[in-house]
Amino acid sequence: MKLVPTSEQRTVLDSALGPMRISAGAGTGKTATVALAVANAVCHHGIEPEQVLGLTFTNKAAAELADRIRTVLGTVTEPGQEPEVHTYHGFAAHVVTEFGALAGIERGTSVITPIFSRQLLFDVIGRRRFHHLDVTWPGVVDRIHRLGASLGDHLVDVDALAAAAADSEPWPERIELLSAWSDYRAAKARLGVVDYADLISAAVRLLTEHPQIAERVRARYRLALLDEYQDTNPAQRVFLQSLFLGGFPVVAVGDTDQTIYEWRGASPENFERFGAHFPQADGRDAPGLPLTINRRSDRRIIAVANAVRTQIGSGSAPLRPGPAAGE
């Protein structure tokens, strides 16, 4: 069945090719809009499917997005011509794998799982004596890991932070937390492994210190689609900025009401300030367009949802009922 765009989706498709933020409320056809945008770029802007980059958060979501795009493109393209779709970390891994030697990460470096990461951190703190940090508490590993991950998510230099510390409370304990995290980083280096957070920070360092590499990567694409952008963290935003500034057609789709990863560093400000972070070629903020027509729920559910959103102070536009069709 051919997907017929809503009036809001049509406005998105008729917009000039450039940076854009799409605020997509629940059930408003976010994935369908992304797929339609790819088809529109291929059919009306002369962009080849393989020049399109799609990024999302999980392998499952990436597979679903690729499948939806493949379905919408249908017979428009030749067999084998498909957009490149990755997770955010997966795309960073590709960049680091190809060029990582310049950032001190050799080709073939293994990415450790969160379970292995915590075990390694547990082993590390067992080899250090602490005077202020209670390492007998079962949650200490998670505490250190959360601190280190947060520093990485915000591109904070651990050594610079430690150097700026004071002698008064609570800094003595914090210094030991930072020392434990530094030991963990050193252990990863000795083993020749990285964790998921390292991929983003290494990619940022690589692209900012070697802008010619950013140019090489950017030249491979003519359109970038950022799915679930409200769940990105500051480090991921800087990674993307290092590639897609200057008016590059980068389209962020998301909804701050659906942010689920704030507990691990996601910054809704990334979505709210997308226009300023990714300005148009002339320096003006990138435009933002809404998707408010819900095609998944009936009027009563939408009315209740809007009432709840009003009570919690949502800044997004209220949902409107539309013909039920799902995404």
VMD Tcl script that draws the C-alpha trace (Angstrom):
set ca {
  {0.00 0.00 0.00}
  {1.36 3.40 -0.97}
  {1.90 5.70 1.99}
  {0.04 9.00 1.59}
  {1.77 11.83 3.51}
  {-0.23 13.94 5.93}
  {-0.29 17.70 5.37}
  {2.48 18.10 7.94}
  {4.63 15.43 6.34}
  {4.07 17.10 2.98}
  {5.37 20.38 4.44}
  {8.52 18.57 5.53}
  {9.00 17.05 2.08}
  {8.42 20.37 0.32}
  {11.02 22.18 2.46}
  {14.39 23.15 1.04}
  {17.15 20.59 1.49}
  {19.14 21.71 4.52}
  {19.40 21.31 8.29}
  {16.01 20.82 9.91}
  {14.46 19.74 13.19}
  {11.25 17.70 13.13}
  {9.32 17.57 16.40}
  {7.39 14.33 16.07}
  {4.77 13.63 18.73}
  {3.78 10.10 19.62}
  {2.04 8.23 16.81}
  {2.57 10.98 14.25}
  {4.52 8.91 11.74}
  {8.13 9.64 12.67}
  {9.63 6.61 10.96}
  {7.39 7.01 7.95}
  {8.47 10.65 7.63}
  {12.14 9.69 7.68}
  {11.53 7.06 4.98}
  {9.56 9.53 2.88}
  {12.35 12.10 3.25}
  {14.85 9.59 1.85}
  {12.59 8.77 -1.09}
  {12.04 12.48 -1.71}
  {15.79 13.14 -1.69}
  {16.41 10.30 -4.12}
  {13.57 11.13 -6.50}
  {13.66 14.93 -6.46}
  {17.14 16.03 -5.38}
  {19.36 13.64 -7.31}
  {20.77 12.00 -4.20}
  {21.81 8.36 -4.49}
  {20.50 6.07 -1.73}
  {24.03 5.19 -0.59}
  {24.71 8.91 -0.05}
  {22.12 8.93 2.74}
  {23.17 8.26 6.33}
  {20.62 7.24 8.95}
  {21.46 7.06 12.66}
  {19.40 5.75 15.56}
  {20.01 4.18 18.98}
  {19.60 0.42 18.84}
  {20.41 -2.30 16.33}
  {16.72 -3.22 16.25}
  {15.67 0.35 15.49}
  {18.37 0.60 12.80}
  {17.09 -2.57 11.13}
  {13.50 -1.34 11.27}
  {14.46 2.05 9.84}
  {16.44 0.46 7.01}
  {13.53 -1.86 6.23}
  {11.03 1.01 6.17}
  {13.24 3.04 3.83}
  {13.71 0.01 1.59}
  {9.94 -0.45 1.39}
  {9.22 3.18 0.57}
  {11.92 3.33 -2.10}
  {10.39 0.24 -3.69}
  {11.40 -0.08 -7.33}
  {12.76 3.48 -7.60}
  {16.36 2.35 -7.12}
  {18.58 -0.40 -8.49}
  {19.09 -3.60 -6.46}
  {21.73 -3.11 -3.79}
  {21.31 0.65 -3.63}
  {20.44 1.36 -0.01}
  {21.08 4.10 2.54}
  {23.70 3.50 5.21}
  {21.94 3.00 8.56}
  {23.80 2.62 11.86}
  {23.42 3.16 15.56}
  {25.15 6.32 16.82}
  {27.84 4.22 18.50}
  {28.09 1.94 15.47}
  {28.77 4.85 13.16}
  {31.43 6.20 15.54}
  {32.96 2.71 15.59}
  {33.20 2.73 11.78}
  {34.97 6.08 11.81}
  {37.34 5.01 14.58}
  {38.04 1.65 12.92}
  {39.00 3.35 9.67}
  {41.01 6.26 11.06}
  {41.52 5.42 14.74}
  {45.29 4.99 14.60}
  {45.52 8.79 14.52}
  {43.69 8.88 17.88}
  {45.74 6.10 19.44}
  {43.22 3.32 18.73}
  {44.58 0.62 16.50}
  {42.52 -1.29 13.94}
  {41.02 -4.42 15.45}
  {40.65 -2.97 18.95}
  {37.90 -4.87 20.78}
  {34.85 -3.13 22.21}
  {34.04 -4.55 25.65}
  {30.52 -5.16 26.90}
  {29.08 -3.27 29.90}
  {29.39 -6.45 31.99}
  {33.08 -6.85 31.15}
  {33.57 -3.14 31.78}
  {32.18 -3.39 35.31}
  {34.24 -6.50 36.05}
  {37.38 -4.75 34.91}
  {36.56 -1.74 37.08}
  {35.94 -4.05 40.06}
  {39.38 -5.62 39.55}
  {40.98 -2.18 39.28}
  {39.60 -0.81 42.55}
  {40.67 -4.00 44.31}
  {44.31 -3.09 43.59}
  {44.18 0.47 45.01}
  {44.00 1.65 48.63}
  {41.27 4.19 49.37}
  {40.97 6.48 52.39}
  {37.72 8.32 51.66}
  {35.82 6.06 49.28}
  {33.94 3.09 50.76}
  {34.84 0.27 48.37}
  {33.05 -2.30 50.54}
  {29.70 -0.89 49.41}
  {28.32 -3.14 46.62}
  {27.23 -0.14 44.56}
  {30.63 1.52 44.40}
  {31.47 0.06 40.97}
  {28.29 1.43 39.47}
  {28.92 4.79 41.13}
  {32.40 5.07 39.62}
  {31.14 3.86 36.25}
  {28.29 6.39 36.21}
  {30.70 9.20 37.05}
  {33.18 8.19 34.36}
  {30.48 7.68 31.75}
  {29.00 11.08 32.58}
  {32.39 12.73 32.16}
  {32.77 11.05 28.78}
  {29.24 11.99 27.72}
  {30.12 15.64 28.37}
  {33.72 15.45 27.07}
  {35.14 16.48 30.44}
  {38.90 16.01 30.80}
  {39.45 13.86 33.91}
  {42.97 15.13 34.59}
  {41.92 18.78 34.23}
  {39.00 18.23 36.59}
  {41.22 16.58 39.19}
  {43.75 19.41 38.92}
  {41.03 21.95 39.67}
  {39.80 20.13 42.78}
  {39.84 21.68 46.25}
  {41.01 20.13 49.52}
  {37.66 20.56 51.25}
  {34.71 18.17 51.24}
  {33.42 16.51 49.13}
  {36.57 16.67 46.97}
  {38.76 14.10 48.77}
  {36.27 11.37 47.95}
  {35.73 12.73 44.44}
  {39.47 12.67 43.80}
  {39.52 8.98 44.68}
  {36.58 8.37 42.36}
  {38.48 10.10 39.57}
  {41.64 8.14 40.40}
  {39.73 4.86 40.18}
  {38.34 5.91 36.79}
  {41.83 6.87 35.58}
  {43.10 3.44 36.64}
  {40.26 1.84 34.71}
  {41.18 3.83 31.58}
  {44.80 2.74 31.96}
  {43.72 -0.89 32.32}
  {41.71 -0.66 29.09}
  {44.74 0.77 27.32}
  {46.96 -2.08 28.56}
  {44.44 -4.65 27.37}
  {43.93 -2.89 24.04}
  {40.17 -2.54 24.49}
  {37.63 0.29 24.49}
  {34.09 0.66 25.78}
  {31.12 2.24 24.02}
  {31.70 5.69 25.51}
  {35.29 5.61 24.23}
  {34.03 5.27 20.66}
  {32.27 8.64 20.74}
  {35.06 10.51 22.57}
  {37.71 8.98 20.30}
  {35.71 9.92 17.22}
  {35.34 13.49 18.50}
  {39.06 13.76 19.18}
  {39.87 12.26 15.80}
  {37.63 14.57 13.78}
  {38.41 17.77 15.67}
  {42.18 17.23 15.63}
  {42.19 16.07 12.00}
  {39.57 18.11 10.10}
  {40.71 16.59 6.80}
  {39.31 13.27 8.01}
  {36.00 14.93 8.84}
  {35.94 16.25 5.28}
  {36.60 12.79 3.86}
  {33.78 11.25 5.88}
  {31.37 14.11 5.15}
  {32.04 13.85 1.40}
  {30.52 10.36 1.39}
  {27.05 11.68 2.24}
  {24.58 14.26 1.00}
  {21.89 13.76 3.63}
  {22.01 12.69 7.29}
  {18.93 11.64 9.27}
  {19.22 11.62 13.07}
  {16.51 9.49 14.65}
  {15.50 9.84 18.34}
  {17.74 12.88 18.54}
  {16.26 13.91 21.91}
  {18.22 11.05 23.49}
  {21.67 12.13 22.29}
  {24.24 13.40 24.77}
  {26.59 16.39 24.38}
  {29.50 14.23 23.16}
  {27.34 12.71 20.41}
  {26.20 16.19 19.41}
  {29.79 17.43 19.12}
  {30.66 14.31 17.10}
  {27.86 15.09 14.65}
  {28.71 18.79 14.54}
  {32.27 17.96 13.58}
  {30.84 16.32 10.46}
  {27.66 18.11 9.49}
  {27.96 21.87 9.92}
  {27.99 24.53 7.21}
  {24.38 24.03 6.15}
  {24.78 20.31 5.47}
  {21.34 18.67 5.08}
  {21.09 17.04 8.50}
  {17.57 16.28 9.72}
  {16.97 15.56 13.41}
  {13.74 13.82 14.36}
  {12.58 13.45 17.93}
  {10.34 14.54 20.77}
  {11.53 15.82 24.15}
  {8.41 14.28 25.72}
  {9.82 10.86 24.79}
  {13.31 11.29 26.24}
  {14.27 8.02 27.97}
  {18.05 8.20 28.36}
  {18.58 11.23 30.62}
  {19.79 8.81 33.30}
  {22.80 8.01 31.08}
  {23.66 11.47 29.86}
  {21.03 12.35 27.26}
  {20.47 16.08 26.97}
  {17.04 17.28 25.77}
  {18.77 20.61 25.16}
  {20.39 19.00 22.11}
  {16.98 18.72 20.49}
  {15.63 22.03 21.76}
  {18.68 23.96 20.48}
  {19.24 21.96 17.30}
  {18.56 25.01 15.13}
  {21.42 26.92 16.75}
  {23.74 23.91 16.90}
  {23.26 23.13 13.19}
  {22.60 26.48 11.49}
  {21.83 27.01 7.83}
  {24.58 27.95 5.38}
  {23.80 31.66 5.88}
  {24.17 31.37 9.65}
  {20.47 31.51 10.52}
  {19.07 28.87 12.86}
  {17.85 25.73 11.15}
  {14.05 25.64 10.88}
  {11.84 23.39 12.98}
  {8.64 21.71 11.82}
  {6.06 19.82 13.90}
  {4.31 16.51 13.41}
  {1.16 16.58 15.53}
  {-1.36 14.46 13.60}
  {-1.64 11.18 15.50}
  {-2.75 8.31 13.26}
  {-2.40 5.61 15.90}
  {-4.95 6.48 18.61}
  {-8.58 7.54 18.76}
  {-9.79 10.96 19.93}
  {-10.38 9.92 23.56}
  {-6.83 8.63 24.01}
  {-5.40 11.74 22.37}
  {-7.52 13.98 24.62}
  {-6.24 12.21 27.75}
  {-2.65 12.33 26.49}
  {-2.90 16.08 25.85}
  {-4.39 16.64 29.31}
  {-1.50 14.75 30.94}
  {1.06 16.64 28.85}
  {-0.50 19.94 29.95}
  {-0.26 18.94 33.62}
  {3.42 18.01 33.37}
  {4.23 21.23 31.51}
  {5.15 19.78 28.11}
  {6.46 22.40 25.72}
  {5.54 20.40 22.62}
  {2.52 21.12 20.45}
  {-0.62 19.14 21.39}
  {-1.48 16.06 19.35}
  {-4.33 16.10 16.86}
  {-6.41 13.11 15.72}
  {-5.98 11.80 12.20}
  {-7.01 8.73 10.20}
  {-5.70 5.68 12.07}
  {-2.85 4.21 10.08}
  {0.03 3.66 12.49}
  {3.54 4.71 11.59}
}
mol new
graphics top color blue
foreach p $ca { graphics top sphere $p radius 0.5 }
foreach p [lrange $ca 0 end-1] q [lrange $ca 1 end] { graphics top cylinder $p $q radius 0.2 }
display resetview
